[in-house]
């Protein structure tokens, strides 16, 4: 038999109020209904939850554990309902590696000034959709095409590609590097969320690659000098690191920055976010 939320609410009410009578008043039902609901919960779980005397109701040891779980479950459900009913009071923006680079702070400030009724929250989720598919965000900052019909997206700006390397790397003395300079190196990539693949190079002249799944690990490995990385310029703005320098890759195409959202459930604030970000990238 399935456990129902009304049964959990009944159990918690009995424990909180101390009697079946008071629990019935709080729940707005009869005392008999409270007794039946508790009995059905005990049958469903196959355990006794409460001991009832002439003066008080006392949870059993198992009952205490069940009540603790019930409170957590009911709290989660209440939070779910509140989120569903008033979720548009907040705008959760997900990103995988770097949010909006040097535009991040200005975007947050301008958003707060222009839309004080909608709380902006940045959420880092290292997944291909930056948390969109996982339900962790309402809008996602992505720097690769989402080949998924569930989502729509709009380009808000372009960013240069930079090569990240150890500060004592021979290439670090240059103001910029070319794709050919990287061919003989080991390139550290994130195949799930990164913006770099070997398709940037001719098929017969591509660098060796190693894989990582986290920006901090990526930076740590590059600082050793054993490998280099290629990334959007937003990474350099968001993750300056002693021992690492970033140099523009002069012959690599820029990276398109997109905002993505659920096709059938777009957040009402999405158009405003697209407009503001497009303006910031245009200014920059």
C-alpha positions in Angstrom: 0.0 0.0 0.0 1.3 3.5 -0.9 1.9 6.0 1.8 -0.1 9.2 1.3 0.8 12.8 2.2 -2.5 13.1 4.2 -1.3 10.2 6.4 2.0 11.9 7.1 0.3 15.2 7.8 -2.0 13.4 10.2 0.8 11.7 12.0 2.8 14.9 12.5 -0.3 16.8 13.6 -1.0 14.1 16.3 2.6 14.3 17.6 2.6 18.1 17.5 -0.8 18.6 19.1 -0.5 15.8 21.6 -4.0 14.4 21.2 -6.2 13.0 18.5 -8.8 15.6 19.4 -6.5 18.6 18.9 -5.0 17.1 15.7 -8.5 16.7 14.3 -9.2 20.4 15.0 -6.0 21.5 13.3 -6.6 19.3 10.3 -10.3 20.2 10.1 -11.6 16.7 10.2 -13.3 14.5 12.8 -11.5 12.6 15.5 -12.6 9.4 14.0 -11.1 10.4 10.6 -7.8 11.0 12.4 -7.9 7.6 14.0 -8.7 5.9 10.7 -5.9 7.7 8.9 -3.3 6.8 11.5 -4.4 3.2 11.4 -4.1 3.1 7.6 -0.6 4.5 7.8 0.4 1.9 10.4 -1.0 -0.9 8.2 0.9 0.5 5.2 4.2 0.6 7.1 3.6 -2.6 9.0 4.7 -1.0 12.3 3.1 0.7 15.3 3.9 4.4 15.4 2.1 5.7 18.5 1.2 4.5 21.9 -2.1 6.0 23.2 -3.0 6.3 26.9 -5.9 7.9 28.6 -3.9 11.1 29.0 -1.4 11.4 26.1 -0.1 10.0 22.8 3.6 8.9 22.8 5.5 8.0 19.6 7.2 4.6 19.6 10.9 4.4 18.7 10.0 3.7 15.1 7.4 6.4 15.3 10.0 9.0 16.2 12.1 8.0 13.1 9.0 8.1 10.8 7.9 11.5 12.2 11.4 12.9 11.4 11.2 11.6 7.9 7.7 12.8 7.5 8.6 16.3 8.4 11.3 16.3 5.8 9.0 14.9 3.1 6.2 17.4 3.9 8.8 20.3 3.9 10.0 19.2 0.5 6.5 19.0 -0.9 5.5 22.4 0.6 8.7 23.8 -1.1 7.7 22.2 -4.4 4.3 23.7 -4.3 5.7 27.2 -3.4 8.2 26.9 -6.2 5.5 25.9 -8.7 3.2 28.7 -7.6 5.7 31.5 -7.2 8.8 30.3 -9.1 8.7 33.3 -11.4 9.7 35.5 -8.5 13.2 34.2 -9.1 15.3 33.7 -12.2 17.8 30.9 -11.9 20.6 31.1 -14.5 22.8 28.1 -15.0 26.3 27.9 -16.4 28.9 25.2 -16.7 32.4 26.7 -16.6 32.1 30.5 -16.5 29.0 32.6 -16.3 29.2 35.8 -18.4 32.9 36.6 -17.8 33.5 40.3 -17.4 29.8 41.0 -17.9 28.7 38.9 -15.0 28.8 41.6 -12.3 27.4 44.3 -14.5 24.6 42.0 -15.6 23.7 41.3 -11.9 23.7 44.9 -11.0 21.7 46.1 -14.0 19.2 43.3 -13.5 18.6 44.2 -9.9 18.0 47.8 -10.8 15.7 47.1 -13.7 13.9 44.0 -12.3 13.8 44.2 -8.5 10.7 42.0 -8.4 12.7 39.0 -9.9 15.6 37.7 -7.9 18.5 36.6 -10.1 20.4 33.5 -9.0 23.5 32.2 -10.8 23.9 28.4 -10.5 26.9 26.5 -11.6 26.1 23.0 -13.0 28.7 21.2 -15.1 26.4 19.4 -17.5 25.9 19.8 -21.2 22.8 22.0 -20.6 24.3 23.8 -17.6 21.5 22.6 -15.4 18.6 23.1 -17.7 17.7 19.5 -18.3 18.2 18.7 -14.7 15.7 21.3 -13.6 18.3 23.3 -11.7 17.8 26.5 -13.7 15.3 28.4 -15.8 17.8 29.8 -18.3 21.2 28.4 -19.2 24.3 30.1 -20.5 25.8 27.7 -23.0 28.6 28.1 -25.5 27.8 25.2 -27.8 24.8 24.2 -29.8 22.1 22.2 -28.0 21.0 19.5 -30.4 17.8 18.9 -28.3 14.4 19.8 -29.6 13.2 20.4 -26.0 15.2 23.6 -25.8 15.2 26.9 -27.6 18.2 29.3 -27.5 19.3 32.8 -28.7 22.8 34.1 -29.3 23.5 37.1 -27.1 27.2 37.7 -27.9 30.5 36.4 -29.2 33.7 35.7 -27.2 37.3 35.2 -28.4 39.0 31.9 -28.0 42.0 32.0 -25.7 44.8 29.5 -25.1 45.5 28.9 -21.4 49.1 27.9 -20.6 51.6 27.9 -17.7 53.2 31.3 -17.2 56.6 29.9 -18.0 55.5 28.2 -21.2 57.6 29.3 -24.3 54.4 30.6 -25.9 53.6 32.8 -23.0 56.0 35.5 -24.2 53.8 36.0 -27.3 50.9 38.4 -27.5 48.8 35.8 -29.4 49.2 32.3 -30.7 47.9 30.4 -33.7 46.2 27.0 -34.0 49.4 25.5 -35.5 51.3 26.5 -32.3 49.1 24.1 -30.3 49.4 21.1 -32.6 52.5 19.7 -30.9 51.1 20.1 -27.4 48.7 18.1 -25.3 45.3 19.8 -25.2 43.1 19.4 -22.1 39.4 19.3 -23.0 36.0 18.8 -21.4 34.0 16.8 -23.9 30.7 17.2 -22.1 30.6 21.0 -21.6 33.8 22.5 -23.1 33.9 24.6 -26.2 37.0 23.1 -27.8 37.3 20.0 -30.0 40.0 18.8 -32.4 37.6 19.7 -35.3 39.2 23.2 -35.1 42.3 21.7 -36.8 42.7 19.8 -40.1 42.1 16.1 -39.8 45.8 15.3 -40.5 47.2 17.8 -38.0 45.5 17.7 -34.7 46.9 18.0 -31.1 46.7 15.1 -28.7 44.0 15.5 -26.0 43.4 14.6 -22.5 40.0 14.9 -20.8 38.9 16.7 -17.6 35.4 17.5 -16.2 36.0 20.4 -13.9 37.4 23.9 -14.4 39.6 23.8 -11.3 41.1 20.5 -12.3 41.7 22.0 -15.8 43.5 25.0 -14.4 45.6 22.9 -12.0 46.8 20.6 -14.7 47.6 23.4 -17.1 49.7 25.2 -14.4 52.1 22.2 -14.4 53.1 23.0 -17.9 52.4 19.5 -19.2 49.4 20.6 -21.2 47.5 23.6 -22.5 43.8 24.5 -22.8 41.6 26.5 -25.1 38.6 28.3 -23.8 36.2 31.2 -24.1 37.6 34.6 -22.9 34.9 34.5 -20.1 37.0 31.8 -18.4 40.0 34.1 -18.2 37.8 36.8 -16.6 36.2 34.5 -14.1 39.2 32.3 -13.3 42.4 34.3 -13.1 45.0 32.0 -11.6 48.6 32.6 -10.5 50.9 30.6 -12.7 48.6 30.7 -15.7 48.3 33.1 -18.6 45.7 33.4 -21.4 46.6 34.4 -25.0 44.2 35.0 -27.9 44.1 32.4 -30.6 44.2 34.7 -33.6 43.0 32.3 -36.3 40.2 30.5 -34.4 36.6 31.5 -34.9 34.9 33.2 -31.9 32.5 31.3 -29.6 28.8 32.1 -29.7 27.3 32.7 -26.2 23.7 31.5 -26.0 20.9 31.7 -23.5 18.8 28.5 -23.6 15.4 27.7 -22.1 12.7 25.0 -22.2 10.8 25.4 -25.4 7.4 24.7 -23.8 8.0 26.4 -20.5 9.9 29.6 -21.0 10.4 31.8 -18.0 8.6 35.2 -18.4 11.8 37.1 -17.7 13.7 35.3 -20.5 13.2 38.1 -23.1 14.4 40.7 -20.7 17.5 38.7 -19.9 18.3 38.1 -23.6 17.8 41.9 -24.3 20.1 42.9 -21.4 22.8 40.4 -22.2 22.8 41.3 -25.9 23.2 44.9 -24.9 26.1 44.2 -22.6 28.0 42.1 -25.2 27.3 44.8 -27.8 28.8 47.4 -25.5 31.8 45.3 -24.7 
